[in-house]
């Protein structure tokens, strides 16, 4: 009986992690230790504000998580 309870608990925890709810809840965090985060305008990832690449285009401030996203956005 105990084995069945442990097995069911294991399956529930495993399905929670594999469903992506855990990872999506972490990604929604808006702050990091010591500062704010910004959302990448290309891929939607959050990155520390001081590490982001920020450019102004047509009076709008755009933030990117890295050069790959900035270059991909420029090509569009």
C-alpha positions in Angstrom: 0.0 0.0 0.0 2.8 2.4 0.8 4.5 1.5 -2.4 1.4 2.6 -4.3 1.2 5.9 -2.5 4.9 6.6 -3.2 4.5 5.6 -6.8 1.4 7.9 -7.3 3.3 10.8 -5.6 6.2 10.2 -7.9 4.0 10.2 -11.0 2.3 13.4 -9.9 5.5 15.3 -9.3 7.0 14.0 -12.6 4.0 15.1 -14.6 4.1 18.6 -13.0 7.8 19.1 -13.9 7.4 17.7 -17.4 4.3 19.7 -18.2 6.3 22.9 -18.2 4.3 24.6 -15.4 7.3 24.6 -13.2 9.6 26.2 -15.8 7.0 28.7 -16.9 6.5 29.8 -13.3 10.2 30.4 -13.0 10.4 32.3 -16.2 7.7 34.7 -15.2 9.9 36.2 -12.4 10.4 39.9 -13.0 13.3 40.5 -10.6 16.7 39.1 -10.1 18.9 39.4 -7.1 20.0 43.1 -7.1 17.9 44.4 -9.9 15.2 44.3 -12.5 14.8 42.2 -15.6 13.5 43.1 -19.0 11.8 41.0 -21.6 13.6 40.3 -24.9 11.5 41.8 -27.8 12.6 39.0 -30.1 12.2 35.7 -28.1 10.4 36.8 -24.9 13.0 35.6 -22.5 13.7 37.6 -19.4 17.3 38.9 -18.8 18.9 41.1 -16.2 18.5 44.8 -17.2 22.2 45.5 -16.9 23.1 42.5 -19.2 20.5 43.3 -21.9 21.2 45.0 -25.2 19.0 48.1 -25.5 18.5 50.1 -28.7 16.1 52.9 -29.6 14.2 52.6 -32.9 11.6 55.1 -34.0 11.4 56.5 -30.5 10.7 53.1 -29.0 13.1 51.4 -26.5 13.8 47.8 -27.5 15.6 45.2 -25.3 17.3 42.0 -26.4 18.8 39.1 -24.4 21.8 38.8 -26.8 23.3 39.6 -30.1 21.6 36.7 -31.8 18.1 38.1 -31.0 19.1 41.6 -31.9 20.5 40.5 -35.3 17.4 38.4 -36.0 15.1 41.3 -35.1 17.2 43.6 -37.4 16.7 41.1 -40.3 12.9 41.2 -40.0 
